[in-house]
Structures are given as C-alpha cells and as structure tokens.
Amino acid sequence: MALVLMAITPSLKGFFIGLLAGGGVLAGLGAAFIFLSQQDRFR
C-alpha cells in the first residue's frame, strides 16, 4: 500500500502544481483584463 501511494504521490503533486500554476495564470489574466476595462471606463 505504501509503495502504491509513493508511486502515485509525485504525479498527484505535479498535477496539483500544474493546476495551481494554470489557475494563477488565468487569475492574473482575468485581473489584468478587469483592470484594463476599468481604466477604459474612467477615461
């Protein structure tokens, strides 16, 4: 059982890191888009 968990954990860790990285990029793009649209409104 421990061996199976040890074998699965690295891929899960990579998956979660990829998920967090992708989520961070999407959040950054969304924030930038909202910020730019706000700037356009105030002009």
N, C-alpha and C positions, 0 to 999 in steps of 0.2 A: 504493500500500500504506500509506504513512504517513498519507494522508488518511483512509483507512478506519479505521485504528487511532485517529486523533484523533477521529473521529466516534463510535466505539464506546466509547472510554475513559470519557467523562463518565457515560454510562448505567451502565457497569460500576461506576464509583466510587460512584454513587448507590445501586446495588444492594447493594454491599458495606457501605456506611454504613447502609443500612436494615437489612441482615442483622445487623450488629453492634449497632445500636440495639435491634432486636427481641430479639436474644439477651440483651442486657444487661437488658432489662425482664423477660424470662422468668426469667433467673437471679436477679434481685432478688426477684421474686415467690416463686420456689421457696425462696430463702434465708429470706425472711420467714415463709413457711408452716412450714418446718422449725423455725425459731427459736420460733415460737408453739407448735408441737406439743411441743417440748422443755419450754417453760415450763409447759404443761398437765401434763406428766408429773411435774414436780418439785413441783407444788402439793400 
